[in-house]
Amino acid sequence: MRLLKYTVGWLLSITCLCAHAQITGGQYAFEYLRFSNSPEVSALGGISVANPAEDISLALQNPALMRPGLHNQLELNYNDYYAGIKVMNLQYGYHMAKINTSCFFGLQYFNYGVMDNTDPVGNINGTFHPVDYALTLGASRKYLDHWRYGADFKYAHSSLYQASGAAAMVDVGVNYYDTSSLWDIGIAARNMGVMVKKFNTANPSEPIPFDLQLGVSKKFKHLPLRIFATLHHLYEWDIRYANPDDLNSTNALGKNDTVKDNGSHFGDKLFRHVIIGAELTFGKHVVVNISYNDLQRRELVVTTKPGMAGFAFGLGVNLKKFQVHYARTYYHLAGPYNELGITMALNRLMGFGKSGENIHWNAEYPDWE
């Protein structure tokens, strides 16, 4: 329990230090680091720090979720985002039995295509090609019977028009999972670091999108159902955007009046931190996910036609050698984002004879030992 006390105390200290921060759009560099890294994560609302599923992509959500059962697992997905943006994610895990440490690697890549370089009056003076990427390397270890702790190092880079920037960051996490009661609790502090290359050397370093997240999930013994609840932006209470347009109304004469807002908006401020989700299992191989992200809906919904903004759905087929996951996320009325990813158990797909045995390539370990 000493490790837990130290970890909680350290995370609370971060909360206190960052409590003055403002959470509004467009104020951070490397915002793509908040983007979901797999269909499984997207289907659960974009954040999943307390999920014991056999999916290597979850290690990039909370490094403590890396474990022996994810040994030699490789996940790939490459999808079209809005406006033709290409999104690629790669995750790989390997368990080092001699030192009882589970390691993982991740790559996030965003290709924004070729854009025209225009002057103020619209004349085209060539093209440029903006790209973002992040490399992650991490590890986790077991503590007592039900605990795991982990950390990773992350290097993020952005290439924009005539400017580029880079940052070095770490994520840390703790996870508690009881295979008897089927409760999972996870906490992760993500994107803690500094700029190592500023976009403009004449300006101060841009802020990095730190987040402190807490998740809980519970699977029922006699129902094929697991429910999820995730809290994000725990270091800042008020992440509500007070839209000035919400204070305008039209009177009986057709003129616009400005309404004074005296409400505390407690419920609005609270639920913007919340993501809820569920996973339903059919037989041994098929899972269906559904989730709701309140912040996403409130920030992107069109009030006159709200649609499904903030909701996400997923479908997974889990076989012995492969997993295939699909997610459909409703960010906005403009249309949903569809993702498809494949996970391969390399130790079950191929072997390298004696060489493979020497590096434990074909080894299989208990998922939560």
C-alpha positions as CSV (number, residue, x, y, z in Angstrom):
1,M,0.0,0.0,0.0
2,R,3.0,2.3,0.4
3,L,3.4,2.5,-3.4
4,L,-0.3,3.5,-3.7
5,K,0.0,6.2,-1.1
6,Y,3.1,7.7,-2.8
7,T,1.4,7.6,-6.2
8,V,-1.8,9.2,-5.0
9,G,0.1,11.9,-3.1
10,W,2.2,12.7,-6.1
11,L,-0.8,12.9,-8.4
12,L,-2.6,15.1,-6.0
13,S,0.4,17.5,-5.9
14,I,0.1,17.7,-9.7
15,T,-3.6,18.6,-9.3
16,C,-2.8,21.4,-6.9
17,L,-0.1,22.8,-9.1
18,C,-2.2,22.8,-12.2
19,A,-5.5,23.9,-10.7
20,H,-5.2,27.4,-12.1
21,A,-5.0,26.2,-15.8
22,Q,-7.7,27.0,-18.3
23,I,-9.1,24.3,-20.5
24,T,-10.1,25.9,-23.8
25,G,-9.6,24.8,-27.3
26,G,-6.6,25.9,-29.3
27,Q,-4.3,26.8,-26.4
28,Y,-2.0,23.8,-26.6
29,A,0.6,22.5,-28.9
30,F,0.5,18.8,-29.9
31,E,-3.3,18.5,-29.4
32,Y,-3.2,15.4,-31.5
33,L,-1.9,13.6,-28.5
34,R,-5.4,13.6,-27.1
35,F,-6.6,11.7,-30.1
36,S,-7.7,8.1,-29.7
37,N,-5.0,5.6,-30.8
38,S,-7.3,2.6,-31.7
39,P,-10.9,1.7,-32.6
40,E,-11.2,-0.1,-29.2
41,V,-10.4,3.2,-27.4
42,S,-12.6,5.3,-29.7
43,A,-15.6,3.0,-29.2
44,L,-15.3,3.7,-25.4
45,G,-15.3,7.5,-25.7
46,G,-11.7,8.2,-26.6
47,I,-10.1,7.5,-23.2
48,S,-9.8,4.1,-21.5
49,V,-7.5,3.9,-18.5
50,A,-9.2,1.0,-16.7
51,N,-9.8,-1.7,-19.2
52,P,-8.4,-5.3,-18.8
53,A,-9.2,-6.3,-22.4
54,E,-6.5,-8.1,-24.3
55,D,-5.6,-5.1,-26.5
56,I,-2.1,-3.7,-26.7
57,S,-3.4,-0.2,-27.7
58,L,-4.7,0.2,-24.1
59,A,-1.0,0.4,-22.9
60,L,-0.8,3.8,-24.6
61,Q,-3.8,5.0,-22.6
62,N,-2.4,3.8,-19.2
63,P,1.1,2.3,-19.2
64,A,0.1,0.1,-16.2
65,L,-2.2,-1.8,-18.5
66,M,0.8,-3.4,-20.2
67,R,1.2,-6.9,-18.9
68,P,2.6,-10.4,-19.7
69,G,-0.6,-11.5,-21.5
70,L,0.1,-8.9,-24.2
71,H,3.4,-10.4,-25.1
72,N,4.3,-10.2,-28.8
73,Q,1.0,-8.5,-29.7
74,L,1.1,-6.1,-32.6
75,E,-1.8,-3.7,-33.6
76,L,-2.1,-1.6,-36.7
77,N,-4.7,0.8,-38.0
78,Y,-4.7,3.3,-40.8
79,N,-7.8,5.4,-41.4
80,D,-9.1,8.4,-43.2
81,Y,-10.1,11.3,-40.9
82,Y,-12.1,14.3,-41.9
83,A,-10.8,16.4,-44.9
84,G,-8.6,13.6,-46.2
85,I,-6.3,13.5,-43.2
86,K,-4.6,10.1,-42.8
87,V,-4.2,8.7,-39.3
88,M,-2.0,5.7,-38.5
89,N,-1.3,4.0,-35.2
90,L,1.1,1.1,-34.4
91,Q,1.5,-0.6,-31.0
92,Y,3.6,-3.5,-30.0
93,G,4.2,-5.3,-26.7
94,Y,6.9,-7.7,-25.4
95,H,7.3,-9.3,-22.0
96,M,10.8,-9.7,-20.6
97,A,10.4,-12.7,-18.3
98,K,14.0,-12.5,-16.8
99,I,13.4,-9.1,-15.3
100,N,9.6,-9.6,-15.0
101,T,8.9,-6.4,-16.9
102,S,6.4,-5.8,-19.7
103,C,7.5,-3.3,-22.4
104,F,5.7,-1.6,-25.2
105,F,6.2,0.7,-28.2
106,G,3.8,3.0,-29.9
107,L,3.7,5.2,-33.0
108,Q,1.0,7.8,-33.8
109,Y,1.2,9.5,-37.2
110,F,-1.0,12.2,-38.8
111,N,-0.6,13.1,-42.5
112,Y,-2.5,16.3,-43.5
113,G,-1.8,16.0,-47.2
114,V,-0.3,18.5,-49.6
115,M,-1.6,22.1,-49.0
116,D,-1.2,25.2,-51.2
117,N,1.1,27.9,-50.0
118,T,-0.8,31.1,-50.8
119,D,0.0,34.8,-50.2
120,P,-2.6,37.2,-48.6
121,V,-4.4,37.8,-51.9
122,G,-4.7,34.1,-52.8
123,N,-1.8,33.6,-55.2
124,I,-0.4,30.1,-55.0
125,N,3.4,30.0,-54.4
126,G,4.0,26.3,-54.1
127,T,2.9,23.7,-51.6
128,F,3.8,22.3,-48.2
129,H,3.1,19.1,-46.4
130,P,2.3,19.2,-42.6
131,V,2.8,16.1,-40.5
132,D,2.5,15.2,-36.8
133,Y,3.9,12.1,-35.1
134,A,4.7,10.8,-31.7
135,L,6.9,7.9,-30.6
136,T,6.3,6.1,-27.2
137,L,8.4,3.6,-25.3
138,G,7.3,2.3,-22.0
139,A,7.2,-0.5,-19.4
140,S,5.2,-1.8,-16.5
141,R,5.7,-4.1,-13.5
142,K,3.5,-6.0,-11.0
143,Y,3.1,-5.0,-7.4
144,L,1.5,-7.3,-4.9
145,D,-1.4,-9.4,-6.1
146,H,-3.6,-6.9,-7.9
147,W,-1.6,-3.9,-8.8
148,R,0.5,-2.8,-11.7
149,Y,2.4,0.4,-12.2
150,G,4.0,1.7,-15.4
151,A,5.5,4.7,-17.2
152,D,6.5,5.6,-20.7
153,F,8.7,8.2,-22.5
154,K,7.1,10.0,-25.4
155,Y,8.7,12.2,-28.2
156,A,6.2,14.3,-30.2
157,H,7.0,16.3,-33.3
158,S,5.0,18.6,-35.5
159,S,6.0,20.0,-38.9
160,L,3.9,22.9,-40.0
161,Y,4.4,25.6,-42.7
162,Q,8.0,26.9,-42.3
163,A,8.0,25.9,-38.7
164,S,8.4,22.7,-36.6
165,G,8.3,21.9,-32.9
166,A,9.1,19.0,-30.7
167,A,8.5,17.9,-27.1
168,A,9.6,15.3,-24.6
169,M,7.0,13.9,-22.3
170,V,6.3,11.1,-19.8
171,D,3.1,9.3,-18.9
172,V,2.7,7.4,-15.6
173,G,-0.1,5.1,-14.5
174,V,-1.3,2.7,-11.8
175,N,-3.9,0.0,-12.3
176,Y,-5.8,-2.3,-9.9
177,Y,-7.5,-5.3,-11.3
178,D,-9.2,-8.1,-9.3
179,T,-9.8,-11.2,-11.4
180,S,-12.2,-12.5,-8.8
181,S,-14.5,-9.4,-8.4
182,L,-13.8,-8.2,-11.9
183,W,-13.3,-4.6,-10.8
184,D,-10.7,-2.6,-12.6
185,I,-9.5,0.9,-11.4
186,G,-6.9,2.9,-13.2
187,I,-5.3,6.4,-13.0
188,A,-3.0,8.0,-15.4
189,A,-1.1,11.3,-15.7
190,R,-0.4,11.9,-19.3
191,N,1.7,14.2,-21.4
192,M,3.9,15.7,-18.7
193,G,7.0,17.3,-20.2
194,V,8.6,20.2,-22.0
195,M,9.2,21.6,-25.4
196,V,12.6,20.7,-26.7
197,K,12.2,22.7,-29.9
198,K,9.9,25.7,-30.0
199,F,7.9,26.6,-33.1
200,N,9.1,30.2,-32.8
201,T,12.4,30.8,-30.9
202,A,11.3,34.4,-30.2
203,N,8.3,33.3,-28.2
204,P,7.9,31.4,-24.9
205,S,7.4,27.6,-25.1
206,E,3.9,26.5,-26.0
207,P,2.0,24.6,-23.3
208,I,1.6,20.8,-23.7
209,P,-1.8,19.1,-23.3
210,F,-1.4,17.5,-19.9
211,D,-4.3,15.4,-18.5
212,L,-5.0,13.6,-15.3
213,Q,-7.5,10.7,-15.8
214,L,-9.3,8.2,-13.6
215,G,-11.3,5.2,-14.7
216,V,-13.4,2.4,-13.2
217,S,-14.8,-0.6,-14.9
218,K,-16.8,-3.6,-13.7
219,K,-17.7,-6.8,-15.4
220,F,-20.7,-8.8,-14.0
221,K,-20.1,-12.5,-13.3
222,H,-23.5,-13.6,-14.6
223,L,-24.0,-11.1,-17.4
224,P,-21.8,-10.7,-20.5
225,L,-21.5,-7.0,-19.7
226,R,-18.7,-4.7,-18.6
227,I,-19.5,-1.0,-17.7
228,F,-17.0,1.9,-17.8
229,A,-16.8,5.3,-16.2
230,T,-13.9,7.6,-16.9
231,L,-13.1,11.1,-15.5
232,H,-10.7,13.4,-17.4
233,H,-9.2,16.9,-16.9
234,L,-9.2,16.2,-13.1
235,Y,-6.8,19.0,-12.5
236,E,-9.3,21.7,-13.5
237,W,-12.9,21.9,-12.3
238,D,-14.3,24.4,-14.7
239,I,-13.7,23.3,-18.3
240,R,-17.0,24.7,-19.5
241,Y,-17.0,27.0,-22.5
242,A,-19.4,29.9,-21.8
243,N,-20.7,30.6,-25.4
244,P,-21.8,34.2,-25.7
245,D,-24.3,33.2,-28.3
246,D,-26.2,31.2,-25.6
247,L,-27.0,34.5,-23.9
248,N,-28.8,36.0,-26.9
249,S,-32.5,35.6,-27.3
250,T,-35.1,37.1,-29.6
251,N,-38.0,39.1,-28.0
252,A,-41.5,39.5,-29.2
253,L,-40.5,42.4,-31.5
254,G,-37.9,40.4,-33.2
255,K,-35.0,42.1,-31.6
256,N,-32.1,40.5,-29.9
257,D,-31.8,40.7,-26.1
258,T,-28.8,39.8,-24.0
259,V,-29.7,37.6,-21.1
260,K,-27.6,37.7,-18.0
261,D,-26.2,34.4,-16.9
262,N,-26.3,34.0,-13.1
263,G,-26.4,30.2,-12.9
264,S,-23.6,28.1,-11.3
265,H,-23.9,25.4,-14.0
266,F,-22.7,22.8,-11.5
267,G,-24.2,19.8,-13.4
268,D,-22.8,21.1,-16.7
269,K,-19.3,21.5,-15.3
270,L,-19.4,18.1,-13.6
271,F,-20.6,16.0,-16.5
272,R,-18.1,17.6,-19.0
273,H,-15.5,15.5,-17.1
274,V,-17.4,12.2,-17.6
275,I,-17.3,9.5,-20.2
276,I,-19.6,6.4,-19.8
277,G,-19.5,3.2,-21.8
278,A,-20.5,-0.4,-21.9
279,E,-19.2,-3.6,-23.5
280,L,-21.4,-6.5,-24.3
281,T,-20.0,-9.9,-25.2
282,F,-21.7,-12.4,-27.5
283,G,-20.3,-15.8,-27.1
284,K,-16.5,-16.0,-26.9
285,H,-15.5,-14.0,-29.8
286,V,-17.7,-11.0,-30.5
287,V,-17.9,-7.7,-28.4
288,V,-20.1,-4.6,-29.0
289,N,-19.2,-1.3,-27.4
290,I,-21.2,1.9,-26.9
291,S,-20.1,5.1,-25.2
292,Y,-21.1,8.7,-24.5
293,N,-18.6,11.6,-24.1
294,D,-20.3,14.6,-22.6
295,L,-17.5,17.2,-23.3
296,Q,-17.3,16.1,-26.9
297,R,-21.1,16.5,-27.4
298,R,-21.4,19.9,-25.7
299,E,-18.4,21.4,-27.6
300,L,-19.3,20.0,-31.1
301,V,-23.1,19.7,-31.1
302,V,-25.2,21.9,-33.4
303,T,-28.0,23.0,-31.1
304,T,-30.6,23.2,-33.8
305,K,-29.8,19.6,-35.0
306,P,-27.9,17.8,-32.3
307,G,-27.9,14.3,-33.9
308,M,-25.5,11.7,-32.3
309,A,-22.6,14.0,-31.5
310,G,-20.7,12.6,-28.5
311,F,-21.7,9.0,-29.0
312,A,-19.5,6.2,-30.3
313,F,-20.1,2.5,-31.2
314,G,-17.8,-0.4,-31.8
315,L,-17.6,-4.0,-32.9
316,G,-14.8,-6.4,-32.2
317,V,-14.1,-10.0,-33.3
318,N,-11.5,-11.7,-31.1
319,L,-9.9,-14.8,-32.4
320,K,-6.9,-16.7,-31.1
321,K,-4.5,-15.2,-33.6
322,F,-6.3,-12.1,-34.7
323,Q,-8.5,-9.4,-33.4
324,V,-10.4,-7.1,-35.7
325,H,-12.0,-3.9,-34.3
326,Y,-14.3,-1.4,-35.9
327,A,-15.4,1.9,-34.4
328,R,-17.9,4.6,-35.5
329,T,-17.5,7.9,-33.6
330,Y,-20.0,10.8,-34.0
331,Y,-18.0,13.9,-33.4
332,H,-20.2,16.3,-35.4
333,L,-23.2,16.6,-37.6
334,A,-20.8,16.7,-40.6
335,G,-20.5,13.0,-40.4
336,P,-19.1,10.1,-38.3
337,Y,-15.4,8.9,-38.2
338,N,-15.0,5.3,-39.1
339,E,-12.0,3.3,-37.9
340,L,-10.8,-0.3,-38.6
341,G,-7.9,-1.9,-36.8
342,I,-6.3,-5.3,-36.7
343,T,-4.3,-6.9,-33.8
344,M,-2.1,-9.9,-34.4
345,A,-0.6,-12.3,-31.8
346,L,2.8,-12.7,-33.5
347,N,3.8,-15.5,-31.2
348,R,0.9,-17.6,-32.5
349,L,1.3,-16.6,-36.1
350,M,4.9,-17.4,-36.7
351,G,8.0,-18.9,-35.1
352,F,11.8,-18.6,-35.6
353,G,12.9,-22.1,-34.4
354,K,15.7,-22.1,-31.9
355,S,16.4,-18.4,-32.4
356,G,12.8,-17.7,-31.4
357,E,13.1,-19.8,-28.4
358,N,16.2,-18.0,-27.2
359,I,14.3,-14.7,-27.2
360,H,11.0,-16.2,-26.0
361,W,9.3,-15.2,-29.2
362,N,6.8,-18.1,-29.0
363,A,6.2,-17.8,-25.2
364,E,2.7,-17.3,-23.9
365,Y,2.1,-15.9,-20.5
366,P,-1.0,-15.6,-18.3
367,D,-2.9,-12.4,-19.0
368,W,-2.8,-11.1,-15.4
369,E,-0.2,-13.1,-13.5
